[in-house]
Amino acid sequence: CRNFMRDAEEIACSRRMNSLTLNRHTEILEILEIPQLMDTCVRNGYYEEALELAAYVRRLERKHRSIPVIQGIVDEVRQSSQLMLTQLIQQLRSNIQLPACLRVIGYLRRMDVFTEAELRIKFLQARDAWLRSIQASIPDEDPYFHITKTIEACRVHLFDVITQYRAIFSDEEPLLPADEQPLHEGAIFHGWVLQKVSEFLRVLEGDLQRGVGGRLDSLLGQCMYFGLSFSRVGADFRGQLAPIFQRVAIDAFRKAVEEAVEKFQEEMNSYTLISAPAVLGSSVAAAVPTAQPGSLQPPMVLLDFPPLACFLNNLLVAFNDLRLCCPVALAQDVTTCLEDALGRVR
């Protein structure tokens, strides 16, 4: 009889549990379907709903941490959250505009997986990866084409990234008191901007060394406009452009003068005073033009000495090329180079 009573109580208890489960069937089913619903929301880009589900699962975990089914649901939701995190960061690696950036950073902040400093670093890393992909897609066979497109891409896209960063993150007020703040978040951004400017200057110097023909003045104007546009965000780097263009201009002038000297020496090896001036051809017999008042003209007597006339023409070509981009700081270097060349042709 006692065994019967015990079995009856167990059956009654089991029946009550089954009845309770049946009555709560809808709520239990909703909880069990949370991982699938979370995965669907993440894959379809419904991040707002996915964050609400993740917050609800965290509350469940705090209340029913010991239940194996709840723990399994928590693990699956965490996997979906990791997928959402990857998708959000991947969006920052694309051509994303400011409103979308604000939404993505808002989602990342609500996920609470990064500190404020880490979030800034992640944002800059993702936008930097996208910017590098833009620069890598520019053909580099022609140095002039490569540097002009690089200037355009950096001026437009880098300025957009800086604008996005300043709109999303505020460096005016620290998030923590000075004694609790582990680092100065503003230094992260300023360091990144300095890095991008330094990289651009290296690319500029490399392409200028490869040679851009006689278009140095055009590049200087574009670079100065680039630097001027960055002055609006406190990153004016025009002062660093002058030394680069000075080196390129004086190197081009020295090379042209050296070639003029070498050509003069080659012609002098085969020139005699009784030889015909074959280098200038019919120009010797042509009528001598009259010099305009106040203008500087080479003496016409040079036509009797073709090697010297050719040397003078090459020097004038070098000066004409230098005139397109001639910093005043090069006066001493140009004078020294010209004096050395004239000393070698005496």
BABANU-321621 format. One record per residue (C-alpha): x, y, z; residue in one letter; residue number from 1. Coordinates in Angstrom, 2 decimals. Last residue first. Example, Ala and Ser with C-alpha at 12.3 -4.5 7.8 and 13.67 -1.06 7.14 Angstrom:
REM BABANU-321621
REC       X       Y       Z vexlum drenfi
REC   13.67   -1.06    7.14      S      2
REC   12.30   -4.50    7.80      A      1
END
This chain:
REM BABANU-321621
REC       X       Y       Z vexlum drenfi
REC   86.48   76.26  -69.74      R    346
REC   83.67   73.69  -69.85      V    345
REC   84.28   72.24  -66.36      R    344
REC   84.27   75.63  -64.59      G    343
REC   80.98   76.52  -66.25      L    342
REC   79.42   73.36  -64.83      A    341
REC   80.78   74.01  -61.32      D    340
REC   79.51   77.60  -61.43      E    339
REC   76.08   76.41  -62.54      L    338
REC   75.80   73.90  -59.70      C    337
REC   76.91   76.47  -57.12      T    336
REC   74.41   79.04  -58.38      T    335
REC   71.59   76.50  -58.42      V    334
REC   72.39   75.44  -54.85      D    333
REC   72.51   79.06  -53.64      Q    332
REC   69.23   80.01  -55.32      A    331
REC   67.42   76.83  -54.23      L    330
REC   65.73   78.47  -51.22      A    329
REC   63.81   80.74  -53.59      V    328
REC   61.76   77.74  -54.68      P    327
REC   61.68   77.21  -58.47      C    326
REC   58.82   75.14  -59.82      C    325
REC   58.05   76.05  -63.43      L    324
REC   61.30   78.06  -63.64      R    323
REC   63.34   74.90  -63.18      L    322
REC   62.18   73.54  -66.52      D    321
REC   63.07   76.83  -68.22      N    320
REC   66.43   76.84  -66.43      F    319
REC   67.26   73.35  -67.70      A    318
REC   66.19   74.32  -71.23      V    317
REC   68.40   77.39  -71.01      L    316
REC   71.33   75.22  -69.94      L    315
REC   70.73   72.90  -72.88      N    314
REC   70.65   75.86  -75.26      N    313
REC   73.92   77.20  -73.82      L    312
REC   75.63   73.84  -74.31      F    311
REC   74.31   73.69  -77.88      C    310
REC   75.78   77.16  -78.57      A    309
REC   79.10   76.12  -77.03      L    308
REC   79.24   73.00  -79.19      P    307
REC   78.17   75.01  -82.30      P    306
REC   80.90   77.70  -82.08      F    305
REC   80.20   80.27  -84.83      D    304
REC   76.62   80.50  -83.62      L    303
REC   78.00   81.74  -80.32      L    302
REC   78.74   85.08  -82.02      V    301
REC   75.04   85.76  -81.89      M    300
REC   75.28   86.73  -78.22      P    299
REC   72.48   85.10  -76.22      P    298
REC   69.43   87.36  -75.88      Q    297
REC   68.15   89.26  -72.84      L    296
REC   65.23   91.57  -73.46      S    295
REC   65.17   95.31  -72.69      G    294
REC   64.72   96.34  -76.29      P    293
REC   63.83   93.33  -78.44      Q    292
REC   66.78   91.64  -80.08      A    291
REC   66.95   91.65  -83.86      T    290
REC   66.92   88.26  -85.44      P    289
REC   70.03   87.16  -87.38      V    288
REC   69.01   86.01  -90.81      A    287
REC   69.58   82.34  -91.41      A    286
REC   72.89   81.10  -92.67      A    285
REC   73.94   79.71  -89.34      V    284
REC   70.50   78.19  -88.72      S    283
REC   70.96   75.98  -91.75      S    282
REC   72.64   73.27  -89.82      G    281
REC   73.06   73.87  -86.11      L    280
REC   75.18   70.81  -85.57      V    279
REC   76.93   70.99  -88.90      A    278
REC   79.01   74.01  -88.00      P    277
REC   81.68   73.20  -90.57      A    276
REC   85.05   72.19  -89.22      S    275
REC   87.92   74.73  -89.27      I    274
REC   87.72   75.46  -85.54      L    273
REC   87.80   71.80  -84.74      T    272
REC   85.18   69.66  -83.04      Y    271
REC   85.34   65.91  -82.46      S    270
REC   86.27   65.84  -78.77      N    269
REC   84.41   69.13  -78.27      M    268
REC   81.13   67.42  -79.13      E    267
REC   81.59   64.80  -76.41      E    266
REC   82.57   67.46  -73.85      Q    265
REC   79.50   69.52  -74.67      F    264
REC   77.27   66.47  -74.36      K    263
REC   78.75   65.68  -70.93      E    262
REC   78.29   69.27  -69.75      V    261
REC   74.68   69.40  -70.94      A    260
REC   73.94   66.04  -69.30      E    259
REC   75.37   67.32  -66.02      E    258
REC   73.26   70.48  -66.29      V    257
REC   70.09   68.44  -66.85      A    256
REC   70.91   66.15  -63.92      K    255
REC   71.66   69.08  -61.65      R    254
REC   68.36   70.73  -62.57      F    253
REC   66.37   67.54  -61.96      A    252
REC   68.09   67.06  -58.58      D    251
REC   67.43   70.70  -57.68      I    250
REC   63.73   70.38  -58.45      A    249
REC   63.30   67.02  -56.70      V    248
REC   65.05   68.18  -53.55      R    247
REC   63.06   71.42  -53.44      Q    246
REC   59.80   69.57  -54.04      F    245
REC   60.42   67.39  -50.99      I    244
REC   61.68   70.24  -48.80      P    243
REC   58.57   72.36  -49.62      A    242
REC   55.95   69.68  -48.95      L    241
REC   56.46   69.52  -45.18      Q    240
REC   55.18   73.06  -44.65      G    239
REC   51.99   72.15  -46.50      R    238
REC   51.08   69.65  -43.78      F    237
REC   47.91   71.28  -42.41      D    236
REC   46.30   68.72  -40.09      A    235
REC   43.98   70.83  -37.92      G    234
REC   40.73   69.69  -39.49      V    233
REC   40.25   72.78  -41.66      R    232
REC   43.98   72.77  -42.42      S    231
REC   43.35   69.52  -44.24      F    230
REC   41.87   71.37  -47.22      S    229
REC   45.00   73.53  -47.40      L    228
REC   47.26   70.47  -47.47      G    227
REC   45.37   69.01  -50.43      F    226
REC   45.37   72.39  -52.19      Y    225
REC   49.13   72.56  -51.68      M    224
REC   49.49   69.04  -53.03      C    223
REC   47.50   69.88  -56.16      Q    222
REC   49.50   73.05  -56.80      G    221
REC   52.80   71.25  -56.30      L    220
REC   51.68   68.50  -58.67      L    219
REC   50.96   71.05  -61.40      S    218
REC   54.30   72.79  -60.83      D    217
REC   56.17   69.49  -61.16      L    216
REC   54.62   68.77  -64.53      R    215
REC   57.80   68.90  -66.60      G    214
REC   58.30   65.14  -66.56      G    213
REC   56.91   63.23  -63.59      V    212
REC   60.01   61.24  -62.67      G    211
REC   60.57   58.15  -60.54      R    210
REC   61.88   60.42  -57.77      Q    209
REC   58.60   62.30  -57.82      L    208
REC   56.73   59.01  -57.41      D    207
REC   58.80   58.06  -54.36      G    206
REC   58.54   61.52  -52.78      E    205
REC   54.76   61.51  -53.12      L    204
REC   54.43   57.98  -51.77      V    203
REC   56.58   58.90  -48.77      R    202
REC   54.57   62.10  -48.21      L    201
REC   51.33   60.12  -48.33      F    200
REC   52.62   57.65  -45.74      E    199
REC   53.67   60.50  -43.46      S    198
REC   50.21   62.10  -43.75      V    197
REC   48.57   58.76  -42.94      K    196
REC   50.80   58.23  -39.89      Q    195
REC   50.20   61.75  -38.62      L    194
REC   46.45   61.18  -38.89      V    193
REC   46.74   57.91  -36.96      W    192
REC   48.76   59.51  -34.17      G    191
REC   46.24   62.33  -33.89      H    190
REC   43.40   59.83  -33.61      F    189
REC   45.00   57.70  -30.92      I    188
REC   46.30   60.75  -29.04      A    187
REC   42.71   61.95  -28.58      G    186
REC   41.96   58.86  -26.49      E    185
REC   44.42   59.96  -23.79      H    184
REC   45.34   56.86  -21.89      L    183
REC   44.40   54.91  -18.78      P    182
REC   41.88   57.52  -17.55      Q    181
REC   41.40   57.10  -13.83      E    180
REC   43.37   60.14  -12.59      D    179
REC   42.05   62.35  -15.37      A    178
REC   38.46   61.42  -14.68      P    177
REC   36.90   59.03  -17.18      L    176
REC   35.00   59.60  -20.42      L    175
REC   37.21   62.55  -21.29      P    174
REC   35.44   65.65  -22.58      E    173
REC   36.42   67.39  -25.82      E    172
REC   37.69   64.34  -27.67      D    171
REC   34.26   63.39  -28.92      S    170
REC   33.91   60.31  -31.07      F    169
REC   31.28   59.86  -33.76      I    168
REC   31.33   63.23  -35.56      A    167
REC   35.09   63.60  -35.21      R    166
REC   35.66   60.11  -36.59      Y    165
REC   33.31   60.63  -39.53      Q    164
REC   34.98   63.93  -40.48      T    163
REC   38.41   62.31  -40.30      I    162
REC   37.21   59.43  -42.47      V    161
REC   35.70   61.84  -45.00      D    160
REC   38.96   63.86  -45.18      F    159
REC   40.82   60.62  -45.84      L    158
REC   38.38   59.79  -48.61      H    157
REC   38.48   63.05  -50.55      V    156
REC   42.04   64.32  -50.16      R    155
REC   43.52   60.83  -50.02      C    154
REC   41.79   59.70  -53.21      A    153
REC   42.63   62.90  -55.12      E    152
REC   46.27   62.90  -54.04      I    151
REC   46.57   59.21  -54.89      T    150
REC   45.02   59.83  -58.31      K    149
REC   47.56   62.56  -58.98      T    148
REC   50.41   60.40  -57.62      I    147
REC   49.58   57.42  -59.80      H    146
REC   48.97   59.40  -62.98      F    145
REC   52.30   61.20  -62.60      Y    144
REC   54.21   58.02  -61.74      P    143
REC   52.81   56.08  -64.75      D    142
REC   52.86   52.32  -64.10      E    141
REC   51.29   52.76  -60.67      D    140
REC   47.68   51.80  -61.34      P    139
REC   45.39   52.86  -58.43      I    138
REC   43.69   49.85  -56.80      S    137
REC   46.15   49.84  -53.89      A    136
REC   45.05   53.35  -52.89      Q    135
REC   41.40   52.34  -52.59      I    134
REC   42.35   49.17  -50.69      S    133
REC   44.45   51.27  -48.32      R    132
REC   41.46   53.50  -47.57      L    131
REC   39.32   50.46  -46.75      W    130
REC   41.97   49.07  -44.40      A    129
REC   42.32   52.52  -42.78      D    128
REC   38.58   52.65  -42.19      R    127
REC   38.73   49.31  -40.37      A    126
REC   41.83   50.19  -38.35      Q    125
REC   40.43   53.61  -37.44      L    124
REC   37.17   52.12  -36.20      F    123
REC   38.90   49.33  -34.31      K    122
REC   41.24   51.84  -32.63      I    121
REC   38.34   54.03  -31.60      R    120
REC   36.48   51.03  -30.22      L    119
REC   39.55   49.92  -28.30      E    118
REC   39.83   53.35  -26.66      A    117
REC   36.14   53.34  -25.69      E    116
REC   36.37   49.81  -24.32      T    115
REC   35.22   47.05  -26.60      F    114
REC   32.70   44.19  -26.24      V    113
REC   29.79   46.26  -24.93      D    112
REC   27.32   45.12  -27.61      M    111
REC   25.58   48.45  -27.14      R    110
REC   28.77   50.28  -28.13      R    109
REC   29.10   48.15  -31.25      L    108
REC   25.51   48.88  -32.25      Y    107
REC   26.02   52.63  -31.83      G    106
REC   29.26   52.40  -33.81      I    105
REC   27.34   50.77  -36.66      V    104
REC   24.51   53.32  -36.54      R    103
REC   26.88   56.31  -36.55      L    102
REC   28.86   54.82  -39.40      C    101
REC   25.64   54.35  -41.41      A    100
REC   24.82   58.04  -40.96      P     99
REC   28.43   59.01  -41.89      L     98
REC   28.72   57.10  -45.16      Q     97
REC   30.17   53.65  -45.74      I     96
REC   32.50   52.72  -48.57      N     95
REC   33.50   49.42  -46.98      S     94
REC   35.77   48.35  -44.12      R     93
REC   33.35   49.78  -41.55      L     92
REC   30.78   47.32  -42.84      Q     91
REC   33.22   44.52  -42.09      Q     90
REC   33.34   45.66  -38.46      I     89
REC   29.56   45.30  -38.28      L     88
REC   29.59   41.89  -39.94      Q     87
REC   32.27   40.53  -37.61      T     86
REC   30.38   41.76  -34.54      L     85
REC   27.17   40.20  -35.85      M     84
REC   28.96   36.87  -36.30      L     83
REC   30.26   37.10  -32.73      Q     82
REC   26.73   37.82  -31.54      S     81
REC   25.50   34.73  -33.40      S     80
REC   28.09   32.63  -31.56      Q     79
REC   27.05   34.22  -28.28      R     78
REC   23.43   33.32  -29.01      V     77
REC   24.43   29.69  -29.45      E     76
REC   26.28   29.65  -26.12      D     75
REC   23.39   31.31  -24.27      V     74
REC   20.90   28.79  -25.68      I     73
REC   23.10   25.93  -24.47      G     72
REC   23.29   27.51  -21.02      Q     71
REC   19.51   27.81  -20.91      I     70
REC   19.16   24.11  -21.76      V     69
REC   21.74   23.15  -19.11      P     68
REC   19.87   24.99  -16.28      I     67
REC   22.36   26.30  -13.69      S     66
REC   22.55   29.87  -15.05      R     65
REC   18.84   30.38  -14.65      H     64
REC   18.43   33.99  -13.43      K     63
REC   21.66   35.55  -14.71      R     62
REC   21.52   33.54  -17.92      E     61
REC   17.95   34.59  -18.59      L     60
REC   18.96   38.26  -18.23      R     59
REC   21.79   37.70  -20.70      R     58
REC   19.34   36.05  -23.07      V     57
REC   17.09   39.12  -22.98      Y     56
REC   20.04   41.40  -23.80      A     55
REC   21.01   39.18  -26.74      A     54
REC   17.43   39.23  -28.03      L     53
REC   17.33   43.03  -27.84      E     52
REC   20.65   43.24  -29.65      L     51
REC   19.36   40.98  -32.42      A     50
REC   16.24   43.13  -32.81      E     49
REC   18.37   46.25  -33.37      E     48
REC   20.78   44.33  -35.60      Y     47
REC   18.21   43.31  -38.18      Y     46
REC   20.88   42.79  -40.85      G     45
REC   19.39   39.70  -42.47      N     44
REC   22.12   37.35  -41.24      R     43
REC   21.95   38.81  -37.73      V     42
REC   18.17   38.61  -37.45      C     41
REC   18.09   35.02  -38.72      T     40
REC   20.81   33.94  -36.28      D     39
REC   18.96   35.51  -33.37      M     38
REC   15.70   33.83  -34.39      L     37
REC   17.45   30.46  -34.54      Q     36
REC   19.08   31.03  -31.15      P     35
REC   15.77   32.32  -29.62      I     34
REC   13.70   29.32  -30.78      E     33
REC   14.04   27.49  -27.45      L     32
REC   12.82   30.58  -25.57      I     31
REC    9.82   30.99  -27.85      E     30
REC    8.97   27.31  -27.50      L     29
REC    9.05   27.58  -23.71      I     28
REC    6.70   30.58  -23.78      E     27
REC    4.24   28.83  -26.12      T     26
REC    4.31   25.55  -24.20      H     25
REC    3.68   27.15  -20.84      R     24
REC    0.28   25.41  -20.36      N     23
REC    1.70   22.20  -21.74      L     22
REC    4.71   22.40  -19.47      T     21
REC    2.47   23.05  -16.49      L     20
REC    0.33   20.04  -17.42      S     19
REC    3.43   17.90  -17.85      N     18
REC    4.76   19.04  -14.50      M     17
REC    1.39   18.36  -12.84      R     16
REC    1.30   14.91  -14.43      R     15
REC    4.81   14.15  -13.20      S     14
REC    3.80   15.14   -9.68      C     13
REC    0.67   12.99   -9.89      A     12
REC    2.70   10.04  -11.16      I     11
REC    5.23   10.48   -8.39      E     10
REC    2.45   10.72   -5.80      E      9
REC    0.78    7.59   -7.14      A      8
REC    4.04    5.69   -7.06      D      7
REC    4.52    6.62   -3.41      R      6
REC    0.95    5.68   -2.50      M      5
REC    1.27    2.33   -4.27      F      4
REC    4.51    1.60   -2.52      N      3
REC    2.86    2.38    0.81      R      2
REC    0.00    0.00    0.00      C      1
END
